[in-house]
Amino acid sequence: MSALLTKRLARSLWKTKLRLTAVVLMVTVGVFAGISFGTYANSTQSMYADIYEDDEDGVNLPDIWAENTVGFWDGEDAESLCQEISEEWPSGSSPMSYCEPRIRVSGLMFNSEGESESIIPAIWYGIDEGVVDRVWMPEDDCCSGRLAIHEDEVVIDGHAVEGLGISVGDNVTIGAGQGRLDYRVVGIGYYSSLLYFAVDGSIVPAESGTLTSGYLSDSGMSRLTNLSQGSANLLLIDVEGTPGYDLQDTDENEGEALNVIIESIESVLESSSESPVITYDRSGVQSVEFLRQDAKSAADTFPYITGMLAMVAGITIFLSLQRLIQSQSREIAILRTLGIPRSAIIPGFMAAPLVMGLIGSTLGILLGAFFGGPAMVSLYESVIGIPAIGFYTEPSLVFEILAITMLIVMISGIRPALQASRTQPLEVLRGENEIRLSSRWIQEATSRLPSTVGLTVRSSIRKPARMLMTFLAVGLSMVIFGTMTMMMDSMDDIFGNDGINWDAQVNVLPGGEGPVIEWANEAGADYEQLLVFPGSAEGDGRIFSAYGLDEFSTSRESMIKLEILEGSIPEKDWNIPQVLVDEGTMKFLGWEVGETHTLVFGTKSTDVEISGTSMEMSRTVYFHRNDLSEITGIEATSILLSLPEQVEVDGQLADLSVGITEKQDLIDSFDALMELQKGVYNSIMALGVIIAIAVLFNTLLMNLSERDTELATLRVLGAPISKIRMMMLGENIAIGLIGGILAVFFTVLMAQSFIASLVNWSFYFTLQPQTSAIFELVGVVIAISALCTPYGSWRVSRMNLVEKVKDLSQ
Amino acid sequence: MSAPLVTIRNLERHYEMPSGTVKALDGIDFEMSEGERVILLGPSGSGKTTLLNCLSALDTPTSGTYMFDGKEVPVAPEKKKRIRMAINHWTMRPLNTMRPLNRVLGILLSPVLLPVWALVQLVLSPVEYFTHSRPEAKANELMTSFRRDNIGYVFQFFNLLQDLTVLENILLIQELADGRDEGRARNLLKLVGLEDEVDRFPAEISGGQQQRVAIARSLAKRPRLLLGDELTGNLDTETSNTVMEVLVKACEAERITCVFVTHDESLVEYATRVVRLDSGIILSDEIVG
């Protein structure tokens, strides 16, 4: 490799500083995004594994949960069930490590703020032995204190303390349908089932202060619920080793070994438990599944995002080098005439992308490791609400990203290098390489247009391959922006609170609905009873929520508004109960409207006919309440209230319930989440826009440099800058329009595959491309493209025409 | 006698070079009447092209006056040293002119310096735009407007737009001057003998034909002064003569004043006046036609 030849090339490249900067910037953004997302994906995966681990710092997450869906086992029954499960443990399976009964109840916390009192829905856990599924209290600022030992002690969940202003040593008043009791806060920690802090069935994490959770001793729980000590509604079963469990987002059954055990446990519980019981593995725990899926989709996505951005950078490097070769063809031809071999020309052109890639990557790595990674950590802590322990950028990730980027960048340099080395000296020196006959077809197609327009069109498509590459780069660069816009719109559509028209949802114990209805009648409030019960399809372990509704309606005025996608509302009193099933469940189970299927509720099963499909994020099956009541033997699990003006949820109502959810809290949580999400998406969108600006700006610079002679000729002949500006504007708008349309195409593809990687049994939504989003996307590309025009016309207006005339005469 | 079309008084054009001041034009006094065909002769570096550039308002004289049809021709303001130019001068120093330590530092810090440099450029751009570029651009536009209204220009290498046909090359110039007139364009092509080539692309016709298209293009907007820089320099003798005959015929038909720069003494026969320059001054000025 000749040092002088390389130096010559470096100097030539340096003359295109702005273009170089744009290219380096694109590499930087690609690497930055890769490092930032990669840090997030790798760190979350290892962090959850550490939290769930059975060691000093971990919580020993169970492998199987058996849940009593309607009542409680007393201490003796619970122990005996564990004993039976152990005795009936299938031979040949991994041995049982531990079976621990636990109790979980819904309840309330009464938080006094001066003279007023707020009622916060709560989930209380009674922990007896605490061998399995311990409270997570890492050595971090988030957590302090110790576990609850005495009957008047509680550990409060770290998600809730900030919003409620609680600290260790405070007294709190809580309840679970048996009046109010005071407890002393002895610790602050987290619980595996609530790391993603949302109630079961809700996709939206609760805003701090709108939901709380606490971890009591067995005696403390007995005091709160008035149940005997040792009572339980959950059996946590830990299996030795780390048996795989069935991932809900795949058709494959990864948890076959565990399935044998689950079947055995189900058989034991069916014969020995009087109450219906559901049994599930880790994928059935919403928080565990959400976080696993989040980390997995981040891990799946970041190589593609990095690769895509690197590809955009690669395309622009390729185009820039090609342009450089074109402008240097004469020099290269002279060198070739002087006998410089091909092998001496290639290395320089290969080294150029290498250097650009390395500079861009170095900047990207520094920005990603010092800004992107920490920003992702802080974002993670804001959304998930748990301390991000062990977040750091691993060297292997840096190498992985660097390798992907450099590979793409290097590939982009191969063709231009070969092209340079294949320069035919005679052809170039005769000027034949610059003569390109315009297409007669295009000439005819544009012959009726004004010559200025015709020239613009023909110049733009003079090199169709380059033009297509440009459009591809523009389209790809906008994919991130577009995907985020479309996803936000789709989520906004499904997440929206349009479907909720009640003011409060009052949870009651089975048979406890009467007093609440009485309260509603006295207060003049409208009410509807709601029955929610977990169920599953026969032969499928995944849990859905069966909703028993009094009224089915798609009207905005009804308490629960349904969005019907296909079919119709279920008919009442049908031979086989008719149900409305959400589209996610339909897709995952491969069901069709009109089919009949068997659903399992604890130990009971029933056939249902699917009358239609509804749009929901969670897996939901809607019944007429009477039908579901007949199956489960429960009238209602909550009462939905529409309160008249001046009437609010009060202490009396709170004492009658085991938990109240107010609509405003849901809206606040939703708004807070959307705000955060928008913050993230805006940042990602900004990245996309930066890349698009760089690509379009680079295209403009290349067009300018390629059309230098043409523009100079026009200027010398007296073309006013206003006309040239209009020509450039027209060209840029056309590039923006075509690039924008391509961007929409790529975006829909990308968003669909991104959503496909994101959705799972617990969380499902589909892309709803809205016209406004499509126009926004195309508009942004056109705007960016059009905004490049002033710079271009400014460059043309500053042309040194004396120098240009000299060039034109040489 | 009618007033001269072009009046130049004590015109100077100096260039500041590292080696000192180069006086490309050093006090030129010159007048031209309508319909004259002037040939500027002289060795390389004599100042003929600089004079042509001043006549076409591509370049701004350092001093002196240039009146066209009794009116002063617009000029660009004098260029001042700019902050950004100074920064660029400093930052763009070749590495081999730096001290070894600075060179190493420059390479090591390039990932930081490059964005800083880009940022500085970004910040200074608007400042410079309002203080320098905008006034300069306005003046440039006045000069362009003068060229558009009065000047026709023929290049040595024709510089036809390859994506436009012969006819479209002429129409384009008319459109840019706000006056598309296809009939005139076709007439001009007939005048230069190319009425059968209207739909051909430049690459499909010979060099001589291309130069005739360039002449037709330069006449398209009825200029009062036609300028040509070595316009036959790229053609063989026979083709040169054809082109010059066409040009003379066209200029006479349109009553256009012409100034041609050339090294070729044989072209004198097409001129009415020959001006010889050397070292930026007029050596002789004689009527020949």
Chai-1 contact restraints between the chains, C-beta under 6 A:
chainA,res_idxA,chainB,res_idxB,connection_type,confidence,min_distance_angstrom,max_distance_angstrom,comment,restraint_id
A,T21,B,A118,contact,1.0,0.0,6.0,A-B,restraint_1
A,I359,B,P111,contact,1.0,0.0,6.0,A-B,restraint_2
A,T362,B,P111,contact,1.0,0.0,6.0,A-B,restraint_3
A,L363,B,P111,contact,1.0,0.0,6.0,A-B,restraint_4
A,I435,B,A203,contact,1.0,0.0,6.0,A-B,restraint_5
A,L437,B,A203,contact,1.0,0.0,6.0,A-B,restraint_6
A,S438,B,D163,contact,1.0,0.0,6.0,A-B,restraint_7
A,S438,B,F201,contact,1.0,0.0,6.0,A-B,restraint_8
A,P450,B,E175,contact,1.0,0.0,6.0,A-B,restraint_9
A,S451,B,E168,contact,1.0,0.0,6.0,A-B,restraint_10
A,S451,B,L171,contact,1.0,0.0,6.0,A-B,restraint_11
A,S451,B,L172,contact,1.0,0.0,6.0,A-B,restraint_12
A,S451,B,E175,contact,1.0,0.0,6.0,A-B,restraint_13
A,T452,B,E175,contact,1.0,0.0,6.0,A-B,restraint_14
A,L455,B,D163,contact,1.0,0.0,6.0,A-B,restraint_15
A,L455,B,L164,contact,1.0,0.0,6.0,A-B,restraint_16
A,R458,B,D163,contact,1.0,0.0,6.0,A-B,restraint_17
A,S459,B,D163,contact,1.0,0.0,6.0,A-B,restraint_18
A,E710,B,L161,contact,1.0,0.0,6.0,A-B,restraint_19
A,T713,B,N159,contact,1.0,0.0,6.0,A-B,restraint_20
A,V716,B,Y153,contact,1.0,0.0,6.0,A-B,restraint_21
A,L717,B,Y153,contact,1.0,0.0,6.0,A-B,restraint_22
A,L717,B,I173,contact,1.0,0.0,6.0,A-B,restraint_23
A,G718,B,T144,contact,1.0,0.0,6.0,A-B,restraint_24
A,G718,B,R147,contact,1.0,0.0,6.0,A-B,restraint_25
A,G718,B,R148,contact,1.0,0.0,6.0,A-B,restraint_26
A,A719,B,L176,contact,1.0,0.0,6.0,A-B,restraint_27
A,P720,B,T144,contact,1.0,0.0,6.0,A-B,restraint_28
A,I721,B,E141,contact,1.0,0.0,6.0,A-B,restraint_29
A,K723,B,L176,contact,1.0,0.0,6.0,A-B,restraint_30
A,S797,B,A137,contact,1.0,0.0,6.0,A-B,restraint_31
A,L801,B,L58,contact,1.0,0.0,6.0,A-B,restraint_32
A,V802,B,N53,contact,1.0,0.0,6.0,A-B,restraint_33
A,V802,B,L58,contact,1.0,0.0,6.0,A-B,restraint_34
A,V802,B,D59,contact,1.0,0.0,6.0,A-B,restraint_35
A,L808,B,F155,contact,1.0,0.0,6.0,A-B,restraint_36
A,L808,B,N159,contact,1.0,0.0,6.0,A-B,restraint_37
A,S809,B,Q156,contact,1.0,0.0,6.0,A-B,restraint_38
A,S809,B,D229,contact,1.0,0.0,6.0,A-B,restraint_39
